């Protein structure tokens, strides 16, 4: 029996809207808008110019920075514009617009066909780096960097929990293409040299558990059924549930000898290593009570939300919120012109029937948020300190930087306080302060020289 982390909640999951919908390949869009920032780290710089003809899989953006992931063309065609466009995570970003030529031709030499079991470790890592793969559950951390931990690891955990309400993309991937996930998992286990490998799946997905148990036979990979509870898929919760190890405050999974990767990510890694395919498409859930026909779609990177929603029949009702990601940790969007990116796990259109929040009131000190917090924090106090702009106290006395922003506190708050928003504001201000101090120190150091 696997362990159960403290806290957490049981929101209505809404997965019934898209759960039964098989993965469907969306038709080729007439053009794509491909952002140069789709990962944690430095944005890429375009390597193409307006007027260039490109092919699918061609690098169109890269960076000299260590923390980055290359960007590739997701179809063949002509570069028609390089400009600033709406972005689902940072308001706006430089992007490359490609008009499809209708041929959808791969770059010469792609796809490849390689026997990964005969490849050297560094060769495999280079294939993952060259493919521009990032964490596809939404975190978007460059995969090749995560797979070179600076500390010894002995446990690999594949995250198939998909605990966010409405999202079913990983579920369908596990159900329909379990062998890709198993192959990617075996590749990672070889790179890391781990002793134990698990695929964690919430127990509300028994058919996905069964599919992967069959696919894992004879591989040494263990499928770990997990208690259905949000946020079971959070890295620290998942590590504790499966291994019993607690990642320390401010620490990383490798501090307890673990590496975690998303199910969609390992499937993309299998494609990159075995077939040499860069990350140019992903499976995304399009759902919500405002969407006429919820689906799980295989979508080209750079496809506008507008085109995706239209393919799903448009909106049956006027949405109150358009979300990138799930309703707990996703981001509200101001435009249908934002493009699908590597980390786009879901596109949700929700009506007021779902989003009605009520008027925010003063904290009544009920303690429900404290009970729900999986990190053992005091969210009520963090929201009050954020509201009062007492950022340093929130950090020093209440550990605000340890918050994973899962939204459990906001969900249970009877006073309807926007707790996560206050916490995000606090963390943003603290990071900005640290950046200013770092820049000041560098300037002073330079002056001394």
C-alpha positions in Angstrom: 0.0 0.0 0.0 1.4 3.4 -1.0 1.6 6.3 1.4 -0.9 9.1 1.6 0.4 12.7 1.9 -1.2 15.1 4.4 -3.7 17.6 3.1 -5.1 17.7 -0.3 -8.7 18.0 -1.6 -11.3 16.2 -3.8 -12.7 18.7 -6.3 -15.3 17.5 -8.9 -13.0 16.3 -11.6 -15.1 17.0 -14.8 -13.1 14.3 -16.6 -16.2 12.7 -17.9 -16.5 15.4 -20.6 -13.4 14.1 -22.5 -12.4 10.9 -20.9 -14.0 8.6 -23.4 -12.7 10.6 -26.4 -9.8 8.9 -28.2 -6.8 10.9 -29.3 -7.6 12.6 -32.6 -5.1 14.2 -34.9 -6.2 17.8 -35.6 -5.9 18.8 -39.2 -2.9 20.9 -40.3 -3.5 24.6 -39.5 -3.0 27.2 -42.3 -0.3 28.8 -40.1 1.3 28.5 -36.8 2.7 31.0 -34.3 5.6 29.5 -32.5 6.8 31.3 -29.4 10.5 31.5 -28.6 9.9 30.9 -24.9 8.3 27.5 -24.2 10.5 26.4 -21.3 11.9 27.5 -18.0 15.0 29.5 -18.7 16.3 31.9 -21.3 14.1 32.6 -24.4 15.4 31.4 -27.7 16.5 33.7 -30.5 15.1 33.1 -34.0 17.5 31.4 -36.4 15.3 32.2 -39.4 14.2 35.4 -41.1 11.0 36.5 -42.9 10.8 34.9 -46.3 12.7 31.7 -45.4 11.3 28.4 -46.4 11.4 25.9 -43.5 10.6 22.2 -43.0 9.0 20.4 -40.1 11.6 19.6 -37.5 14.0 22.4 -38.5 15.5 24.4 -35.7 14.0 27.9 -35.8 15.1 29.2 -32.4 18.0 28.5 -30.0 20.1 30.2 -27.3 23.6 30.2 -25.9 22.2 30.0 -22.4 22.6 26.8 -20.5 18.9 26.7 -19.4 17.0 26.5 -22.7 15.4 24.1 -25.1 15.6 24.5 -28.9 12.4 25.4 -30.8 11.5 23.6 -34.1 9.2 24.3 -37.0 6.0 22.2 -36.5 5.1 22.2 -40.2 6.7 23.1 -43.5 6.2 26.4 -45.2 7.2 30.1 -45.3 8.2 32.3 -42.5 5.9 35.3 -42.9 6.5 37.3 -39.7 8.7 37.5 -36.6 7.0 39.7 -34.0 5.6 39.8 -30.5 2.4 37.8 -30.0 0.1 36.8 -27.0 1.6 34.1 -24.8 -0.4 31.8 -22.4 2.1 32.2 -19.6 3.7 35.6 -19.9 1.3 37.9 -21.6 3.4 38.3 -24.8 6.6 36.9 -26.4 8.5 37.0 -29.6 7.3 34.3 -32.0 7.9 33.0 -35.5 4.9 32.8 -37.8 5.0 30.0 -40.5 2.4 29.8 -43.3 1.8 26.2 -44.2 2.7 25.0 -47.7 0.4 22.1 -47.4 3.2 19.6 -47.9 4.0 19.0 -44.2 7.5 17.8 -45.3 10.0 16.7 -42.7 13.6 18.1 -42.6 15.8 15.9 -44.7 17.0 12.9 -42.7 14.0 12.8 -40.4 12.6 10.6 -39.1 15.5 8.3 -38.2 15.3 4.7 -37.0 17.8 3.9 -34.2 18.4 1.0 -31.8 18.5 3.0 -28.6 19.8 0.0 -26.7 23.0 0.2 -28.7 23.4 4.0 -28.2 25.8 5.5 -25.7 24.4 7.5 -22.7 25.7 10.8 -24.0 24.3 10.1 -27.5 20.9 9.5 -26.0 21.1 12.7 -23.9 22.2 14.7 -27.1 19.2 13.3 -28.9 16.8 14.5 -26.2 18.5 17.9 -26.1 18.4 18.2 -29.9 14.7 17.4 -29.9 13.9 20.4 -27.6 12.0 18.3 -25.1 10.7 19.9 -21.9 8.4 18.8 -19.1 5.1 18.5 -20.8 2.9 18.3 -17.7 3.2 22.1 -17.6 6.4 22.7 -15.7 8.4 22.9 -19.0 11.8 22.3 -17.4 14.3 21.3 -20.2 14.4 17.4 -20.1 18.1 17.0 -20.9 19.1 19.1 -18.0 16.9 17.3 -15.5 18.4 14.0 -16.7 21.9 15.1 -15.6 21.3 15.5 -11.9 24.3 16.7 -9.8 23.5 14.2 -7.1 23.2 10.4 -7.1 19.7 9.1 -7.8 18.3 5.6 -7.5 14.5 6.1 -8.1 12.8 7.1 -11.3 9.1 8.0 -11.1 6.9 8.6 -14.1 4.0 10.9 -13.3 0.8 9.5 -14.8 -1.4 10.9 -12.0 -3.0 13.7 -14.0 -4.8 14.9 -10.9 -6.0 18.2 -12.4 -9.7 18.3 -13.0 -10.9 18.1 -16.7 -7.5 17.0 -18.1 -7.5 13.6 -19.7 -4.6 13.8 -22.3 -2.2 11.7 -20.3 -4.9 9.2 -19.5 -5.7 8.7 -23.2 -1.9 8.5 -24.0 -1.4 5.8 -21.3 -4.5 3.9 -22.5 -3.8 4.1 -26.3 0.0 4.3 -26.5 1.4 2.6 -23.4 4.4 1.1 -25.3 5.7 4.6 -26.1 5.6 5.4 -22.4 7.3 2.2 -21.5 10.1 2.7 -24.1 10.7 6.2 -22.9 10.8 5.1 -19.3 13.3 2.3 -20.1 15.5 4.9 -21.9 15.5 7.2 -18.8 16.2 4.3 -16.4 19.2 3.5 -18.5 20.5 7.1 -18.6 20.1 7.5 -14.8 21.2 4.0 -13.8 18.4 3.8 -11.2 17.6 0.7 -9.1 13.8 1.2 -9.0 11.4 2.6 -11.6 7.7 3.4 -11.1 4.8 4.7 -13.1 2.4 6.4 -10.7 -1.3 6.5 -11.7 -4.3 7.5 -9.7 -6.7 4.6 -8.9 -9.6 6.3 -10.7 -7.9 5.2 -14.0 -8.1 1.4 -13.7 -8.0 0.8 -17.5 -4.8 2.9 -17.8 -3.3 1.0 -14.9 -4.1 -2.3 -16.6 -2.8 -1.2 -20.0 0.6 -0.2 -18.5 0.9 -3.2 -16.3 0.6 -5.3 -19.5 3.1 -3.2 -21.4 5.6 -3.2 -18.4 5.7 -7.0 -18.2 9.3 -8.2 -18.1 10.8 -4.7 -17.9 11.2 -4.4 -14.2 9.1 -1.2 -14.2 6.4 -1.2 -11.5 3.0 0.4 -12.0 2.0 2.2 -8.7 -1.7 2.8 -8.2 -2.2 5.9 -6.1 -5.0 7.3 -4.0 -7.1 9.7 -6.0 -6.6 13.0 -4.4 -5.5 16.4 -5.6 -2.5 17.3 -5.9 -1.3 13.7 -6.1 0.6 14.6 -9.2 2.7 17.3 -7.6 6.4 16.2 -7.6 6.9 16.2 -3.8 3.6 14.5 -3.1 4.3 11.8 -5.7 7.8 11.1 -4.4 6.5 10.7 -0.9 3.5 8.5 -1.9 5.7 6.1 -3.8 9.1 6.1 -2.0 8.3 7.5 1.4 11.0 10.1 1.0 10.3 13.7 1.9 11.9 16.4 -0.3 13.2 19.1 2.2 11.9 22.6 2.1 13.7 24.4 -0.7 15.1 21.1 -1.9 14.8 19.2 -5.2 13.8 15.6 -5.9 17.5 14.7 -6.5 18.2 15.7 -2.9 16.3 12.5 -1.9 17.7 10.4 -4.8 14.7 10.8 -7.1 13.9 12.0 -10.6 10.3 12.6 -11.8 9.1 12.9 -15.4 5.7 13.3 -16.9 4.1 10.5 -18.9 3.8 12.7 -22.0 7.4 13.7 -21.7 8.7 10.1 -21.7 6.6 9.4 -24.8 8.2 12.3 -26.6 11.6 11.1 -25.4 10.9 7.7 -27.0 10.1 9.5 -30.3 13.3 11.6 -30.1 15.7 8.8 -29.3 14.2 6.0 -31.4 12.9 8.1 -34.4 15.0 11.2 -34.1 11.9 13.4 -34.0 11.9 16.9 -32.5 9.0 18.0 -30.3 6.6 19.5 -32.9 3.2 18.3 -31.6 1.6 17.2 -28.3 -1.7 15.7 -27.0 -3.9 18.3 -25.4 -7.3 18.1 -23.7 -9.9 20.6 -25.0 -12.7 20.6 -22.5 -15.0 22.5 -20.2 -18.8 23.0 -20.0 -18.6 25.8 -22.6 -17.0 23.7 -25.3 -19.5 22.0 -27.7 -17.4 18.8 -28.3 -14.6 18.2 -25.8 -11.8 16.2 -27.3 -8.2 15.0 -26.7 -6.3 16.3 -29.7 -2.8 15.8 -31.1 -2.0 19.4 -32.0 0.9 21.0 -33.8 2.9 23.4 -31.6 1.9 27.0 -32.5 -1.7 26.3 -33.4 -3.9 29.1 -32.1 -6.5 28.4 -29.5 -9.1 29.9 -31.8 -8.5 27.2 -34.4 -8.5 24.4 -31.8 -11.8 25.6 -30.3 -13.3 25.9 -33.8 -12.3 22.3 -34.5 -14.2 21.2 -31.4 -17.4 22.9 -32.6 -16.8 26.2 -31.0 -18.4 27.3 -27.8 -21.9 26.1 -27.0 -22.2 28.7 -24.3 -20.2 31.9 -23.7 -17.2 31.0 -21.5 -16.6 33.0 -18.4 -13.0 31.8 -18.3 -10.6 30.5 -21.0 -7.8 28.6 -19.2 -4.4 27.3 -20.3 -4.0 24.1 -18.3 -6.3 22.9 -15.5 -8.7 24.9 -13.3 -6.5 24.5 -10.2 -3.1 25.6 -11.5 -3.8 26.9 -15.0 -3.7 30.5 -16.2 -6.7 32.6 -17.4 -6.3 33.8 -21.0 -7.3 37.2 -22.4 -7.2 36.1 -26.1 -8.1 33.2 -28.3 -5.0 34.0 -30.4 -2.6 32.5 -27.9 -0.8 29.4 -29.4 -0.5 25.9 -28.2 3.0 25.3 -26.7 5.1 22.3 -25.5 3.6 22.6 -22.0 -0.1 23.0 -23.1 -1.7 20.1 -21.3 -5.2 21.6 -21.6 -7.4 24.3 -23.0 -10.6 24.8 -21.0 -13.6 26.9 -21.6 -15.7 27.2 -18.4 -19.0 29.0 -17.9 -20.1 31.0 -14.8 -21.8 27.8 -13.5 -18.3 26.5 -12.8 -16.2 29.6 -12.2 -18.7 31.6 -9.9 -16.4 32.5 -7.0 -18.4 35.0 -4.9 -17.2 38.2 -3.2 -13.9 38.0 -1.3 -14.2 38.7 2.4 -11.9 38.9 5.4 -10.3 35.7 6.7 -12.4 34.1 9.4 -9.5 32.0 10.8 -11.4 28.7 10.2 -8.2 26.7 9.4 -9.6 24.9 6.4 -6.7 26.1 4.2 -4.2 24.9 6.8 -5.8 21.4 6.8 -5.8 21.3 3.0 -2.3 22.5 2.4 -0.1 19.5 1.2 3.0 21.5 2.1 2.1 22.1 5.8 2.0 25.9 5.4 -0.5 28.5 6.8 -2.0 29.9 3.6 -4.4 32.2 5.5 -1.5 34.1 7.0 0.4 34.1 3.7 -2.6 35.7 2.0 -2.9 38.4 4.7 0.8 39.2 4.5 0.6 39.3 0.7 -2.3 41.7 0.9 -0.4 43.9 3.3 2.7 43.7 1.2 4.7 42.2 4.1 6.7 40.1 1.7 9.8 39.6 3.8 7.8 38.3 6.7 5.9 35.9 4.5 9.3 34.5 3.4 11.1 34.5 6.7 8.4 33.5 9.2 5.9 31.5 7.1 8.0 29.9 4.2 6.0 31.3 1.3 8.7 30.2 -1.2 7.8 26.5 -0.4 4.3 27.0 -1.7 3.6 24.8 -4.8 0.6 27.0 -5.8 -1.7 24.0 -6.1 -4.8 26.1 -5.3 -6.1 23.7 -2.6 -6.3 26.6 -0.1 -8.4 28.8 -2.4 -10.7 26.0 -3.2 -11.7 25.3 0.4 -11.8 28.9 1.6 -15.3 29.8 2.8 -14.4 33.5 2.7 -13.6 33.2 -1.0 -10.1 34.7 -0.5 -7.8 34.7 -3.5 -5.1 33.1 -1.5 -3.0 31.7 -4.4 -3.0 35.1 -6.2 -1.7 36.8 -3.0 1.0 34.1 -2.7 2.0 34.4 -6.4 2.3 38.2 -5.9 4.5 37.7 -2.9 6.8 35.2 -4.6 7.0 37.4 -7.6 8.0 40.5 -5.6 10.6 38.5 -3.6 12.1 37.1 -6.8 12.3 40.6 -8.3 14.0 41.8 -5.1 16.6 39.0 -5.3 17.2 39.8 -9.0 17.8 43.5 -8.1 20.2 42.6 -5.3 22.1 40.2 -7.6 22.4 42.8 -10.3 23.6 45.4 -7.7 26.2 43.0 -6.3 27.5 42.3 -9.8 27.7 46.0 -10.6 29.6 46.6 -7.4 32.0 43.7 -8.1 32.6 45.1 -11.5 33.3 48.5 -10.1 36.0 47.0 -7.8 37.8 45.5 -10.7 
